[in-house]
Amino acid sequence: MEIKVGIVQGGREIVLESEETAAAVESAFAKAVADDGLLSLTDERGRKVLVPASRIAYLEIGQEHVRRVGFGAV
């Protein structure tokens, strides 16, 4: 799924594709904000992105990947 993280006073957002579930990302975000710690996200290739919770303006969680069937699956 696609995850977008908006940064306070940042001109760009962080965009990554992740295999984590929406519930897991939401839980990690809530914990990072509650602890005023770091939000740790891992993308499809195993790269880790760390964002200080105090600098997060918003978090946009896309739909989880659904298995496609038919000619559109290519």
FENRA-V167176 format. One record per pair of residues at least 12 apart in sequence whose ideal C-beta (glycine too) atoms are under 8 Angstrom apart, sorted by sequence separation. I is the first residue (numbers start at 0). J is the second residue. D is the distance in Angstrom with one decimal. If there is no record, write none. Layout:
I;J;D, I;J;D
This chain:
2;14;7.3, 27;39;6.6, 37;49;4.9, 38;50;4.7, 1;14;6.7, 2;15;5.5, 27;40;7.3, 37;50;6.7, 38;51;7.8, 1;15;7.5, 2;16;7.7, 37;51;5.9, 38;52;5.8, 1;16;5.8, 2;17;5.5, 36;51;7.9, 37;52;6.7, 0;16;7.2, 1;17;8.0, 24;40;6.9, 36;52;5.9, 0;17;6.1, 35;52;5.7, 38;55;6.5, 0;18;7.9, 34;52;7.4, 35;53;6.1, 0;19;7.6, 32;52;4.9, 38;58;7.8, 0;21;6.6, 19;40;7.3, 31;52;4.1, 2;24;6.1, 19;41;6.9, 17;40;6.1, 32;55;7.5, 17;41;6.4, 28;52;8.0, 31;55;7.9, 15;40;6.4, 17;42;5.5, 18;43;5.8, 16;42;5.9, 17;43;6.5, 15;42;4.4, 16;43;5.0, 28;55;7.7, 28;58;5.3, 15;46;8.0, 15;48;6.1, 4;38;7.4, 24;58;7.6, 13;48;6.2, 25;60;6.7, 4;40;7.7, 24;60;5.6, 13;50;6.8, 2;40;6.3, 21;60;5.0, 21;63;5.9, 20;63;6.5, 4;48;7.8, 6;50;7.3, 9;54;7.7, 4;50;5.7, 7;53;7.9, 7;54;5.1, 9;56;7.7, 6;54;5.6, 7;55;7.2, 6;55;7.0, 7;56;4.8, 5;55;7.0, 6;56;6.2, 4;55;6.1, 5;56;3.9, 5;57;4.2, 4;57;7.6, 5;58;7.5, 3;57;7.9, 4;58;5.7, 5;59;7.6, 3;58;7.4, 4;59;7.8, 2;58;7.2, 3;59;4.0, 2;59;7.1, 2;60;5.8, 3;61;7.8, 2;61;6.8, 0;60;6.7, 1;61;3.8, 0;61;4.7, 0;62;6.2, 0;63;4.9, 0;64;6.1
